[in-house]
């Protein structure tokens, strides 16, 4: 059984307004994200992690949109890894795999979610990712270029990141006991010594961070809908 943790506990500081409840084709962004996991047959339950002050609001929206796989809505922490730890505690004990996904990535396809889960079932840990194709430069604090970075072998991490549940539990025990701050679950699992495989995502998996991202997501969502 696979549990999905969708993290939606951020404050949208870089956005300037709440990106999670902003409308994407008529629905809140986080609802669009949850819908992708709702229709994925590999996912049996969803744990939504939100800001403590928004538990009631988000719970009401889930009921309004009839998302039956969302078993629990739990309060997140001040940092992302603490929110994931809270979500992990709420997953079903019968789950053997856990998929962690950003609530602000509403364009992930159910097919890629399923593929990541199947791969994780074989190897234990998988992250959706994309190889870096642009030229990469290193700059100083004044944004002056000070060198180049070889892009071969460099990838940008995306979500979902899917793991054997016991691996992720052990990873977060290590992280929390050591006071280690991690920005994604791959980093946590690596800290515990487990190997992680990357899965190339051929489609769009935009993370909405800035206002322009919401405009692009609307275009891509409508294009996707027109091709169905």
ROSE-4610 file (N, C-alpha, C; in Angstrom, 1 decimal, always signed):
// ROSE-4610
residu = [X/X/X/X/X/X/X/X/X/X/X/X/X/X/X/X/X/X/X/X/X/X/X/X/X/X/X/X/X/X/X/X/X/X/X/X/X/X/X/X/X/X/X/X/X/X/X/X/X/X/X/X/X/X/X/X/X/X/X/X/X/X/X/X/X/X/X/X/X/X/X/X/X/X/X/X/X/X/X/X/X/X/X/X/X/X/X/X/X/X/X/X/X/X/X/X/X/X/X/X/X/X/X/X/X/X/X/X/X/X/X/X/X/X/X/X/X/X/X/X/X/X/X/X/X/X/X/X/X/X/X/X/X/X/X/X/X/X/X/X/X/X/X/X/X/X/X/X/X/X/X/X/X/X/X/X/X/X/X/X/X/X/X/X/X/X/X/X/X/X/X/X/X/X/X/X/X/X/X/X/X/X/X/X/X/X/X/X/X/X/X/X/X/X/X/X/X/X/X/X/X/X/X/X/X/X/X/X/X/X/X/X/X/X/X/X/X/X/X/X/X/X/X/X/X/X/X/X/X/X/X/X/X/X/X/X/X/X/X/X/X/X/X/X/X/X/X/X/X/X/X/X/X/X/X/X/X/X/X/X/X/X/X/X/X/X/X/X/X/X/X/X/X/X/X/X/X/X/X/X/X/X/X/X/X/X/X/X/X/X/X/X/X/X/X/X/X/X/X/X/X/X/X/X/X/X/X/X/X/X/X/X/X/X/X/X/X/X/X/X/X/X/X/X/X/X/X/X/X/X/X/X/X/X/X/X/X/X/X/X/X/X/X/X/X/X/X/X/X/X/X/X/X/X/X/X/X/X/X/X/X/X/X/X/X/X/X/X/X/X/X/X/X/X/X/X/X/X/X/X/X/X/X/X/X/X/X/X/X/X/X/X/X/X/X/X/X/X/X/X/X/X/X/X/X/X/X/X/X/X/X/X/X/X/X/X/X/X/X/X/X/X/X/X/X/X/X/X/X/X/X/X/X/X/X/X/X/X/X/X/X/X/X/X/X/X/X/X/X/X/X/X/X/X/X/X/X/X/X/X/X/X/X/X/X/X/X/X/X/X/X/X/X/X/X/X/X/X/X/X/X/X/X/X/X/X/X/X/X/X/X/X/X/X/X/X/X/X/X/X/X/X/X/X/X/X/X/X/X/X/X/X/X/X/X/X/X/X/X/X/X/X/X/X/X/X/X/X/X/X/X/X/X/X/X/X/X/X/X/X/X/X/X/X/X/X/X/X/X/X/X/X/X/X/X/X/X/X/X/X/X/X/X/X/X/X/X/X/X/X/X/X/X/X/X/X/X/X/X/X/X/X/X/X/X/X/X/X/X/X/X/X/X/X/X/X/X/X/X/X/X/X/X/X/X/X/X/X/X/X/X/X/X/X/X/X/X/X/X/X/X/X/X/X/X/X/X/X/X/X/X/X/X/X/X/X/X/X/X/X/X/X/X/X/X/X/X/X/X/X/X/X/X/X/X/X/X/X/X/X/X/X/X/X/X/X/X/X/X/X/X/X/X/X/X/X/X/X/X/X/X/X/X/X]
num = [1/1/1/2/2/2/3/3/3/4/4/4/5/5/5/6/6/6/7/7/7/8/8/8/9/9/9/10/10/10/11/11/11/12/12/12/13/13/13/14/14/14/15/15/15/16/16/16/17/17/17/18/18/18/19/19/19/20/20/20/21/21/21/22/22/22/23/23/23/24/24/24/25/25/25/26/26/26/27/27/27/28/28/28/29/29/29/30/30/30/31/31/31/32/32/32/33/33/33/34/34/34/35/35/35/36/36/36/37/37/37/38/38/38/39/39/39/40/40/40/41/41/41/42/42/42/43/43/43/44/44/44/45/45/45/46/46/46/47/47/47/48/48/48/49/49/49/50/50/50/51/51/51/52/52/52/53/53/53/54/54/54/55/55/55/56/56/56/57/57/57/58/58/58/59/59/59/60/60/60/61/61/61/62/62/62/63/63/63/64/64/64/65/65/65/66/66/66/67/67/67/68/68/68/69/69/69/70/70/70/71/71/71/72/72/72/73/73/73/74/74/74/75/75/75/76/76/76/77/77/77/78/78/78/79/79/79/80/80/80/81/81/81/82/82/82/83/83/83/84/84/84/85/85/85/86/86/86/87/87/87/88/88/88/89/89/89/90/90/90/91/91/91/92/92/92/93/93/93/94/94/94/95/95/95/96/96/96/97/97/97/98/98/98/99/99/99/100/100/100/101/101/101/102/102/102/103/103/103/104/104/104/105/105/105/106/106/106/107/107/107/108/108/108/109/109/109/110/110/110/111/111/111/112/112/112/113/113/113/114/114/114/115/115/115/116/116/116/117/117/117/118/118/118/119/119/119/120/120/120/121/121/121/122/122/122/123/123/123/124/124/124/125/125/125/126/126/126/127/127/127/128/128/128/129/129/129/130/130/130/131/131/131/132/132/132/133/133/133/134/134/134/135/135/135/136/136/136/137/137/137/138/138/138/139/139/139/140/140/140/141/141/141/142/142/142/143/143/143/144/144/144/145/145/145/146/146/146/147/147/147/148/148/148/149/149/149/150/150/150/151/151/151/152/152/152/153/153/153/154/154/154/155/155/155/156/156/156/157/157/157/158/158/158/159/159/159/160/160/160/161/161/161/162/162/162/163/163/163/164/164/164/165/165/165/166/166/166/167/167/167/168/168/168/169/169/169/170/170/170/171/171/171/172/172/172/173/173/173/174/174/174/175/175/175/176/176/176/177/177/177/178/178/178/179/179/179/180/180/180/181/181/181/182/182/182/183/183/183/184/184/184/185/185/185/186/186/186/187/187/187/188/188/188/189/189/189/190/190/190/191/191/191/192/192/192/193/193/193/194/194/194/195/195/195/196/196/196/197/197/197/198/198/198/199/199/199/200/200/200/201/201/201/202/202/202/203/203/203/204/204/204/205/205/205/206/206/206/207/207/207/208/208/208/209/209/209/210/210/210/211/211/211/212/212/212/213/213/213/214/214/214/215/215/215/216/216/216/217/217/217/218/218/218/219/219/219/220/220/220/221/221/221/222/222/222/223/223/223/224/224/224/225/225/225/226/226/226/227/227/227/228/228/228]
x = [+0.8/+0.0/+0.9/+0.5/+1.2/+0.4/+1.1/+0.5/+1.2/+0.5/+1.1/+1.0/+2.1/+2.1/+2.2/+1.2/+1.3/+1.5/+2.6/+3.1/+2.6/+1.7/+1.1/+1.1/+2.2/+2.3/+3.1/+3.5/+4.3/+3.5/+4.3/+3.7/+3.7/+4.2/+4.2/+4.9/+6.0/+6.6/+7.1/+7.7/+8.2/+7.1/+5.9/+4.7/+4.1/+4.0/+3.3/+1.9/+1.3/+0.0/-0.1/-1.2/-1.2/-1.3/-0.3/-0.3/-1.1/-1.2/-1.9/-3.4/-4.0/-5.4/-5.7/-4.6/-4.9/-5.5/-6.3/-7.1/-6.3/-6.4/-5.8/-6.9/-7.3/-8.5/-9.7/-9.9/-11.1/-11.1/-10.0/-9.8/-8.5/-8.5/-7.3/-6.1/-5.0/-3.8/-3.6/-3.7/-3.5/-4.5/-5.8/-6.8/-6.4/-5.9/-5.5/-4.4/-3.4/-2.4/-3.0/-3.9/-4.5/-5.2/-5.9/-6.6/-5.8/-4.5/-3.6/-3.3/-3.2/-3.0/-4.4/-5.5/-6.8/-7.1/-6.7/-7.0/-5.9/-4.8/-3.8/-4.1/-4.3/-4.7/-3.7/-2.4/-1.4/-1.4/-2.1/-2.1/-3.4/-3.3/-4.5/-4.9/-4.0/-4.4/-3.5/-4.1/-3.3/-3.4/-2.2/-2.1/-1.7/-2.5/-2.2/-1.7/-0.5/+0.1/+0.0/-0.6/-0.9/-0.4/-0.5/-0.1/-1.1/-0.7/-1.6/-2.8/-2.7/-3.8/-4.8/-4.5/-5.4/-6.0/-6.0/-6.5/-8.0/-8.8/-10.2/-10.5/-9.8/-10.0/-9.7/-8.6/-8.2/-9.1/-9.4/-10.3/-11.7/-12.2/-13.5/-13.4/-12.3/-12.1/-12.0/-11.4/-11.3/-12.6/-13.5/-14.8/-15.6/-15.5/-16.2/-15.9/-14.6/-14.2/-14.3/-14.8/-15.0/-13.8/-12.7/-11.5/-11.5/-11.8/-12.1/-10.8/-9.7/-8.5/-7.7/-8.1/-7.5/-8.0/-7.1/-7.5/-7.4/-6.3/-6.0/-5.4/-5.8/-5.1/-4.4/-3.1/-2.3/-1.5/-1.2/-0.4/+1.0/+1.6/+3.0/+3.9/+5.2/+6.1/+6.7/+7.6/+8.2/+9.0/+9.6/+10.4/+9.8/+10.1/+9.5/+9.8/+11.0/+11.3/+10.5/+10.2/+9.4/+7.9/+7.5/+6.1/+6.1/+7.1/+7.1/+7.1/+7.9/+8.0/+6.6/+5.8/+4.5/+3.5/+3.7/+2.9/+3.2/+4.5/+4.9/+4.3/+4.2/+3.6/+2.1/+1.5/+0.1/-0.2/+0.8/+0.5/+0.1/-0.6/-1.1/+0.0/-0.1/+0.9/+1.0/-0.1/-0.1/+0.6/+1.0/+1.7/+3.1/+3.5/+4.9/+5.7/+5.0/+5.7/+5.1/+5.9/+5.4/+5.9/+5.0/+5.3/+5.2/+6.2/+6.1/+6.1/+5.1/+5.0/+4.7/+5.2/+4.9/+3.5/+2.8/+1.4/+1.4/+2.5/+2.5/+3.0/+3.0/+3.3/+2.0/+1.1/-0.2/-0.2/+0.9/+0.9/+1.5/+1.9/+2.5/+1.4/+1.8/+0.8/+0.6/-0.6/-0.8/+0.0/+0.3/+1.2/+2.6/+3.1/+4.5/+4.5/+3.4/+3.3/+3.3/+2.5/+2.5/+3.8/+4.5/+5.8/+6.8/+6.8/+7.7/+7.5/+6.2/+5.8/+6.3/+6.1/+6.5/+8.1/+8.8/+10.2/+10.7/+10.1/+10.4/+10.2/+9.2/+8.9/+10.0/+10.7/+11.8/+13.1/+13.4/+14.7/+14.8/+13.6/+13.5/+13.4/+14.0/+13.9/+14.0/+13.1/+13.1/+12.7/+13.3/+12.9/+12.7/+11.5/+11.3/+12.3/+12.9/+14.0/+14.1/+14.9/+15.2/+16.6/+17.3/+18.7/+18.9/+19.9/+20.1/+20.7/+20.1/+20.5/+21.1/+20.8/+21.4/+22.8/+23.5/+24.9/+24.7/+25.6/+25.5/+26.7/+26.5/+27.6/+27.5/+28.6/+28.7/+29.0/+28.3/+28.4/+28.7/+29.3/+29.5/+28.3/+28.4/+27.3/+26.8/+27.6/+27.2/+26.7/+26.5/+26.0/+27.0/+28.3/+29.3/+29.8/+29.9/+30.3/+31.7/+31.9/+33.2/+33.7/+32.8/+33.3/+32.1/+32.5/+31.5/+31.3/+30.2/+29.9/+29.6/+30.4/+30.2/+28.8/+27.9/+26.5/+26.4/+27.4/+27.2/+27.0/+25.9/+25.6/+24.8/+24.4/+23.6/+22.2/+21.4/+19.9/+19.2/+18.0/+17.2/+16.1/+16.0/+15.1/+13.7/+12.8/+11.3/+10.6/+9.4/+8.6/+7.5/+7.0/+7.1/+8.4/+8.8/+9.9/+9.3/+9.6/+8.9/+9.9/+9.6/+10.5/+9.8/+10.6/+10.1/+9.8/+8.7/+8.3/+9.3/+9.9/+10.8/+12.1/+12.5/+13.7/+13.4/+12.3/+12.0/+11.9/+11.3/+11.2/+12.6/+13.5/+14.8/+15.6/+15.3/+16.0/+15.6/+14.3/+13.9/+14.3/+14.4/+14.9/+16.4/+17.1/+18.5/+18.6/+17.7/+17.7/+17.3/+16.2/+15.7/+16.6/+17.2/+18.1/+19.4/+19.8/+21.0/+20.8/+19.6/+19.3/+19.7/+19.6/+20.0/+18.8/+19.1/+18.0/+18.2/+17.2/+17.3/+16.2/+16.4/+15.4/+14.6/+15.0/+14.1/+14.3/+13.5/+13.6/+14.8/+15.2/+16.4/+17.6/+17.7/+18.8/+18.7/+17.5/+17.3/+17.6/+17.2/+17.5/+18.9/+19.6/+21.0/+21.8/+21.3/+21.9/+21.9/+20.9/+20.7/+21.4/+22.1/+22.9/+22.2/+20.9/+20.2/+20.4/+20.5/+20.7/+19.4/+19.4/+18.2/+18.4/+17.4/+17.4/+16.6/+17.1/+16.4/+15.5/+14.4/+13.4/+13.1/+13.5/+13.3/+11.8/+11.4/+10.0/+9.9/+9.2/+9.1/+8.1/+7.3/+6.3/+6.5/+5.5/+5.7/+5.4/+6.3/+6.1/+6.5/+6.0/+6.3/+5.9/+6.9/+6.6/+6.2/+5.0/+4.6/+5.2/+6.1/+6.9/+6.7/+6.6/+6.4/+5.1/+4.5/+3.3/+3.3/+4.4/+4.5/+4.3/+4.7/+4.5/+3.1/+2.2/+0.8/+0.2/+0.7/+0.2/+0.6/+1.9/+2.3/+1.6/+1.3/+0.6/-0.8/-1.4/-2.8/-2.7/-1.7/-1.6/-1.3/-0.4/-0.1/-1.3/-2.0/-3.1/-4.2/-4.5/-5.5/-5.0/-3.7/-3.2/-3.3/-3.0/-3.2/-4.6/-5.5/-7.0/-7.5/-7.0/-7.4/-6.9/-5.9/-5.3/-5.9/-6.7/-7.3/-8.3]
y = [-1.2/+0.0/+1.2/+2.2/+3.5/+4.6/+5.3/+6.6/+7.8/+8.8/+10.0/+11.2/+11.8/+13.0/+14.2/+15.1/+16.3/+17.5/+18.2/+19.2/+20.6/+21.2/+22.5/+23.4/+23.5/+24.2/+25.5/+25.9/+27.1/+28.4/+29.5/+30.8/+31.7/+31.1/+31.8/+33.2/+33.3/+34.6/+35.1/+34.2/+34.7/+35.0/+34.5/+34.7/+36.0/+36.5/+37.7/+37.6/+36.4/+36.0/+34.5/+34.0/+32.6/+31.8/+31.1/+30.4/+29.1/+28.5/+27.2/+27.3/+28.5/+28.6/+29.5/+30.0/+30.7/+29.8/+30.4/+29.6/+29.1/+27.9/+27.3/+26.6/+27.2/+26.7/+26.5/+27.5/+27.5/+26.8/+26.1/+25.4/+25.8/+25.8/+26.1/+25.2/+25.8/+25.0/+23.7/+23.8/+22.5/+21.5/+21.9/+20.9/+20.2/+21.0/+20.5/+19.4/+19.7/+18.8/+17.5/+17.6/+16.5/+15.6/+16.3/+15.5/+14.5/+14.9/+14.0/+12.7/+12.8/+11.7/+10.9/+11.6/+11.0/+10.0/+10.4/+9.5/+8.5/+8.5/+7.5/+6.3/+5.2/+3.9/+3.3/+3.7/+3.2/+3.8/+5.0/+5.7/+5.3/+4.8/+4.4/+5.4/+6.3/+7.3/+8.5/+9.7/+10.9/+11.6/+12.1/+12.9/+14.3/+15.3/+16.6/+17.4/+18.0/+18.8/+20.3/+21.0/+22.4/+23.2/+24.6/+25.5/+25.3/+25.3/+25.0/+25.9/+27.1/+28.0/+27.8/+26.8/+26.6/+25.2/+24.5/+23.2/+23.1/+24.0/+24.0/+24.5/+25.5/+26.0/+24.9/+24.3/+23.3/+22.0/+21.7/+20.5/+20.8/+22.0/+22.3/+22.2/+22.7/+22.7/+21.2/+20.4/+19.0/+18.3/+18.6/+18.1/+18.7/+20.0/+20.6/+19.9/+19.5/+18.9/+17.4/+16.8/+15.4/+14.5/+14.9/+14.1/+13.0/+11.8/+10.7/+10.0/+10.2/+9.5/+10.3/+11.5/+12.3/+11.9/+11.1/+10.5/+11.5/+12.3/+13.2/+14.5/+15.6/+16.9/+17.2/+17.4/+17.6/+18.9/+19.4/+20.6/+20.4/+21.3/+21.2/+22.0/+22.0/+22.6/+23.9/+24.5/+25.8/+25.6/+24.4/+24.1/+22.9/+22.8/+21.7/+20.3/+20.1/+18.7/+18.3/+19.3/+19.1/+18.8/+19.4/+19.1/+17.7/+17.3/+15.9/+14.9/+15.2/+14.3/+14.2/+15.3/+15.3/+14.4/+14.6/+13.8/+12.3/+12.0/+10.6/+9.9/+10.6/+10.1/+9.7/+10.4/+10.2/+9.1/+8.6/+7.6/+6.3/+5.5/+4.2/+3.3/+2.5/+1.5/+0.4/+0.2/-0.8/-0.4/+0.9/+1.4/+0.9/+0.4/-0.1/+1.0/+1.9/+2.9/+4.3/+5.3/+6.7/+7.6/+8.3/+9.3/+10.7/+11.5/+12.9/+13.8/+14.8/+15.7/+17.1/+18.1/+19.5/+19.9/+20.5/+21.0/+22.0/+22.6/+23.6/+23.1/+21.8/+21.1/+20.4/+21.2/+20.6/+20.0/+20.0/+19.4/+18.0/+17.5/+16.1/+15.2/+14.3/+13.3/+12.1/+11.6/+10.3/+9.2/+9.2/+8.2/+8.2/+9.4/+9.5/+9.1/+9.5/+9.1/+7.5/+6.9/+5.4/+4.8/+5.4/+4.9/+5.0/+6.1/+6.3/+5.3/+5.1/+4.1/+2.7/+2.3/+1.0/+0.8/+1.9/+1.9/+1.8/+2.5/+2.5/+1.1/+0.5/-0.9/-1.8/-1.6/-2.4/-2.1/-0.7/-0.3/+0.3/+0.7/+1.3/+2.8/+3.5/+5.0/+5.6/+6.5/+7.1/+8.5/+9.4/+10.8/+11.1/+11.8/+12.4/+13.5/+13.7/+14.7/+15.1/+16.1/+16.5/+16.9/+16.4/+16.8/+18.3/+18.9/+20.3/+20.4/+21.2/+21.4/+22.8/+23.8/+25.1/+25.2/+26.2/+26.5/+27.0/+26.5/+26.9/+27.7/+28.8/+29.7/+29.8/+30.0/+30.4/+31.9/+32.6/+34.0/+34.3/+35.6/+36.0/+36.7/+37.3/+37.9/+39.2/+39.7/+40.9/+40.4/+39.2/+38.6/+38.7/+38.7/+38.7/+37.3/+36.9/+35.5/+35.3/+34.2/+33.9/+32.5/+31.8/+30.5/+29.8/+28.6/+27.8/+26.5/+25.9/+24.6/+23.5/+22.5/+21.4/+20.8/+20.8/+20.4/+18.9/+18.2/+16.8/+16.1/+15.3/+14.6/+15.4/+16.7/+17.5/+17.4/+17.3/+17.1/+18.1/+18.5/+19.3/+18.3/+18.3/+17.4/+17.9/+17.0/+17.3/+16.4/+16.4/+15.5/+14.9/+13.7/+13.0/+12.3/+12.2/+11.3/+10.2/+9.0/+7.8/+6.8/+6.4/+5.6/+4.4/+3.4/+2.4/+3.1/+2.8/+3.5/+3.4/+2.2/+2.0/+2.8/+3.0/+3.8/+5.2/+5.7/+7.1/+7.4/+6.4/+6.6/+6.6/+5.7/+5.7/+7.0/+7.4/+8.7/+9.9/+10.0/+11.1/+10.9/+9.7/+9.5/+10.1/+9.8/+10.3/+11.8/+12.4/+13.8/+14.5/+14.1/+14.8/+14.6/+13.4/+13.2/+14.0/+14.2/+15.0/+16.5/+16.9/+18.3/+18.8/+17.9/+18.2/+18.7/+19.9/+20.5/+20.0/+19.4/+19.0/+19.6/+19.8/+20.5/+19.6/+18.3/+17.3/+16.0/+15.0/+13.7/+12.9/+13.2/+12.5/+12.8/+14.0/+14.4/+13.6/+13.5/+12.8/+11.3/+10.7/+9.3/+9.0/+10.0/+9.8/+9.9/+10.8/+11.0/+9.6/+8.9/+7.6/+6.4/+6.8/+5.8/+5.0/+5.3/+4.6/+5.1/+4.3/+4.8/+5.2/+6.2/+6.8/+6.8/+6.3/+6.3/+7.5/+8.1/+9.2/+8.7/+9.3/+9.0/+10.2/+10.2/+11.3/+11.6/+12.8/+13.1/+13.8/+13.1/+13.7/+14.8/+15.0/+16.1/+17.3/+18.2/+19.4/+19.0/+19.6/+19.4/+20.7/+21.8/+23.1/+23.3/+23.9/+24.2/+25.7/+26.0/+27.4/+28.2/+29.1/+29.9/+31.4/+31.8/+33.3/+33.5/+34.7/+34.9/+34.5/+34.6/+34.2/+32.7/+31.9/+30.5/+30.1/+30.8/+30.5/+30.8/+31.8/+32.1/+31.0/+30.5/+29.4/+28.1/+27.9/+26.7/+26.6/+27.8/+27.9/+27.5/+28.0/+27.7/+26.2/+25.7/+24.3/+23.4/+23.7/+23.0/+22.9/+24.1/+24.2/+23.4/+23.5/+22.7/+21.2/+20.8/+19.4/+18.9/+19.8/+19.4/+19.3/+20.2/+20.2/+18.9/+18.3/+17.1/+15.8/+15.9/+14.7/+14.1]
z = [+0.0/+0.0/+0.0/-0.8/-0.8/-0.2/+0.7/+1.2/+0.6/+0.3/-0.2/+0.8/+1.0/+1.9/+0.9/+1.0/+0.2/+1.1/+0.9/+1.8/+1.3/+2.1/+1.7/+2.9/+3.6/+4.9/+4.7/+3.5/+3.3/+3.5/+3.5/+3.7/+2.4/+1.3/+0.0/+0.0/+0.7/+0.9/-0.5/-1.3/-2.6/-3.6/-3.3/-4.2/-4.0/-2.8/-2.5/-2.2/-2.4/-2.0/-1.9/-1.3/-1.1/-2.3/-2.7/-4.0/-3.9/-2.7/-2.5/-2.7/-2.4/-2.6/-3.8/-4.5/-5.8/-6.8/-7.6/-8.6/-9.8/-10.1/-11.3/-12.1/-13.2/-13.9/-13.1/-12.2/-11.4/-10.0/-9.7/-8.5/-7.8/-6.4/-5.7/-6.2/-6.2/-6.6/-5.9/-4.6/-3.8/-4.1/-4.4/-4.8/-6.1/-7.1/-8.4/-8.1/-7.2/-6.9/-6.3/-5.3/-4.7/-5.7/-6.6/-7.6/-8.4/-8.7/-9.4/-8.6/-7.3/-6.5/-6.2/-6.2/-6.0/-7.1/-8.4/-9.5/-9.8/-9.1/-9.3/-8.5/-9.2/-8.6/-7.7/-7.8/-6.9/-5.5/-5.4/-4.1/-3.4/-2.2/-1.4/-0.4/+0.1/+1.1/+0.9/+1.2/+1.1/+2.5/+2.9/+4.1/+3.7/+4.0/+3.6/+4.8/+4.7/+5.7/+5.4/+6.4/+6.1/+7.3/+7.1/+8.2/+9.4/+10.6/+11.7/+11.8/+11.3/+11.3/+10.2/+9.3/+8.1/+8.1/+9.2/+9.2/+8.8/+9.4/+9.2/+7.7/+7.2/+5.9/+4.8/+5.0/+4.0/+4.1/+5.3/+5.5/+4.8/+4.9/+4.3/+2.8/+2.2/+0.8/+0.3/+1.0/+0.6/+0.6/+1.6/+1.6/+0.4/+0.1/-1.0/-2.3/-2.5/-3.8/-3.8/-2.7/-2.7/-2.9/-2.2/-2.3/-1.2/-1.6/-0.7/-0.2/-0.9/-0.4/+0.7/+0.9/+1.9/+3.3/+4.0/+5.2/+6.4/+6.3/+7.4/+6.9/+7.6/+7.4/+8.7/+8.7/+9.9/+9.8/+11.0/+11.1/+10.8/+10.0/+9.7/+10.6/+10.4/+11.2/+10.6/+11.2/+10.7/+9.5/+9.3/+8.2/+7.5/+6.2/+5.4/+5.9/+6.4/+6.8/+8.1/+8.9/+10.1/+9.7/+8.6/+8.1/+7.5/+6.8/+6.3/+7.4/+8.5/+9.6/+10.3/+10.3/+10.9/+10.0/+8.7/+7.8/+7.9/+8.0/+8.1/+9.3/+10.4/+11.6/+11.4/+10.5/+10.3/+9.2/+8.6/+7.5/+8.2/+7.4/+7.9/+8.2/+9.2/+9.6/+8.5/+7.7/+6.7/+5.4/+5.3/+4.1/+4.1/+2.9/+2.8/+2.0/+1.2/+0.5/+0.9/+0.9/+1.1/+0.0/-0.6/-1.7/-1.1/-1.2/-0.7/-1.9/-1.9/-3.0/-2.5/-3.3/-3.0/-3.4/-2.5/-2.8/-4.0/-4.2/-5.3/-6.6/-6.8/-8.1/-8.6/-9.2/-9.6/-11.0/-11.7/-13.0/-13.2/-12.0/-12.1/-12.7/-13.5/-14.1/-13.2/-13.2/-12.4/-13.0/-14.3/-14.9/-14.3/-14.1/-13.6/-12.1/-11.4/-10.0/-9.9/-10.7/-10.7/-11.0/-12.0/-12.4/-11.3/-10.6/-9.5/-8.4/-8.1/-7.1/-7.5/-8.7/-9.1/-9.1/-9.5/-9.4/-7.9/-7.0/-5.6/-5.0/-5.5/-5.0/-5.3/-6.4/-6.8/-6.2/-6.1/-5.6/-4.2/-3.7/-2.4/-2.3/-3.2/-3.1/-4.5/-4.9/-6.2/-6.1/-6.9/-7.0/-8.4/-8.7/-10.0/-10.2/-11.3/-11.5/-12.9/-13.2/-14.6/-14.7/-15.8/-16.0/-16.3/-15.8/-16.1/-17.5/-18.3/-19.7/-20.0/-19.1/-19.3/-18.8/-19.3/-18.8/-17.3/-16.4/-15.0/-14.6/-14.0/-13.5/-12.0/-11.4/-9.9/-9.8/-8.9/-8.8/-7.3/-7.1/-5.7/-5.2/-4.0/-3.4/-4.1/-5.0/-5.8/-7.2/-7.4/-8.6/-9.8/-9.5/-10.5/-10.7/-12.0/-12.3/-11.9/-11.1/-10.7/-11.2/-11.9/-12.4/-13.1/-13.7/-14.4/-13.6/-13.7/-13.1/-14.2/-14.2/-15.1/-14.9/-15.9/-15.8/-15.9/-16.5/-16.7/-15.3/-15.2/-14.0/-13.0/-13.4/-12.5/-12.8/-11.8/-11.9/-11.0/-11.3/-10.4/-9.9/-8.5/-7.9/-8.0/-8.2/-8.2/-7.2/-7.2/-6.5/-7.4/-7.1/-5.9/-5.7/-4.4/-4.0/-3.2/-3.6/-3.1/-2.4/-1.2/-0.5/+0.2/+0.5/+1.5/+2.8/+3.4/+4.6/+5.7/+5.9/+7.0/+6.7/+5.4/+5.1/+5.5/+5.1/+5.4/+6.9/+7.6/+9.1/+9.7/+9.3/+9.8/+9.4/+8.2/+7.8/+8.6/+8.9/+9.7/+11.2/+11.7/+13.0/+13.1/+12.0/+12.0/+11.9/+11.0/+10.8/+12.1/+12.7/+13.9/+15.1/+15.3/+16.4/+16.2/+15.0/+14.8/+14.6/+14.6/+14.4/+13.0/+12.0/+10.6/+9.9/+9.2/+8.3/+6.9/+6.3/+4.9/+4.1/+2.8/+2.0/+1.2/+1.1/+0.5/+1.1/+0.8/+1.4/+0.9/-0.4/-0.9/+0.1/+0.5/+1.4/+2.7/+3.2/+4.5/+4.3/+3.3/+3.1/+2.8/+2.1/+1.9/+3.3/+4.1/+5.5/+6.2/+6.0/+6.7/+5.9/+4.8/+4.0/+3.0/+2.6/+1.6/+0.2/-0.8/-2.2/-2.8/-3.7/-4.3/-5.8/-6.5/-8.0/-8.5/-9.6/-10.2/-11.4/-11.5/-12.6/-13.4/-14.7/-15.5/-15.8/-15.6/-15.8/-17.2/-18.2/-19.5/-19.7/-18.7/-18.8/-17.9/-17.8/-17.0/-15.5/-14.7/-13.2/-12.5/-13.0/-12.6/-11.1/-10.3/-8.9/-8.9/-8.5/-8.5/-7.3/-7.7/-6.7/-6.9/-8.1/-8.4/-9.2/-9.2/-9.9/-11.3/-12.0/-13.4/-13.6/-12.5/-12.6/-12.6/-12.0/-12.0/-13.4/-14.0/-15.4/-16.3/-16.2/-17.0/-16.7/-15.5/-15.1/-15.7/-15.7/-16.3/-17.8/-18.5/-19.9/-20.1/-19.3/-19.5/-19.1/-18.1/-17.6/-18.7/-19.3/-20.4/-21.6/-21.9/-23.1/-22.8/-21.6/-21.3/-21.4/-20.9/-20.9/-22.3/-23.2/-24.6/-25.4/-24.9/-25.6/-25.0/-24.0/-23.4/-24.3]
